[in-house]
Amino acid sequence: MKIGFIGLGIMGKPMSKNLVKANYELVVMDKDLDVTRELGALGAKIVSSPKKVAAEVDVIITMLPNSPHVKEVVLGKNGIIEGGKAGLTVIDMSSIAPIVSREISIELEKMGIEMLDAPVSGGEPKAINGTLSVMVGGKLEIFEKYYDLMKSMAASVVRVGEIGSGNIAKLCNQIIVAINISAMAEALTLAQKAGVSPELVYNAIRGGLAGSTVLDAKAPLVMDRKFAPGFRIDLHIKDMSNVLETSHSLGVPLPLSAAVMQMMQALKADGLGNEDHSSLIKYYEKMANVIVGH
């Protein structure tokens, strides 16, 4: 099976490297020529457009920033749709608006091209070690055909339903992650201001009902003041924009999501958009005039 991979950023590069390790033959494309050369050194073939990728492969994985980028790569000039033929499958692993996944799928279906929307969770660390969680929407038979391919990059691959449902699941995931981080930040700021060690509070509560994967991943980084991006504030803002747009279209009030979105926007205004989303702690620290640490 020959695999195309378009989008070799923070997530796409390690994901594509895991495909190479799994002995898949890769054809890659990205605007960053340095990173494509890095994949080329591992044996991947480098081409210059999505159209050229589509002409050479059986299935294409896209890992791109947002809805407009996916639409351009798939449906735009020199896009996948221009080079693809009936029987090709596009697996979009980007996190985009569910309605856009459905729109793209409709256009591809006219050409006999299948599509799965398969956004991931886990950030750069899990992309590197191949333990991502993948939430998939699309036809059952297409999901089953490419399950092993997706599993080579992930610890969990779950089909949620028809096309678009993968991105609905990802939006739900991003709501829970954002609110978890903000709750952690609120709690640790309270502990620090009260003169109680945030580290000891964390160790005291992590084994109880308040414990979570988010708490274990982010609390130590906050206390070590490590805010290098595993998942940038700017990207979480993008996801929360999709959350709120989708919720508005469905008439679903999401007051906590809206509140965290405003916190993230404040951090972006402070120039912290490229920091990890654990930088939500800095929103609380600024208000409380305290720094959380060991």
Summary of the structure (lengths in Angstrom):
residues: 294
radius of gyration: 20.0
end to end distance: 50.3
largest distance: 64.8
contacts: 1033
relative contact order: 0.10
helix: 55%
strand: 14%
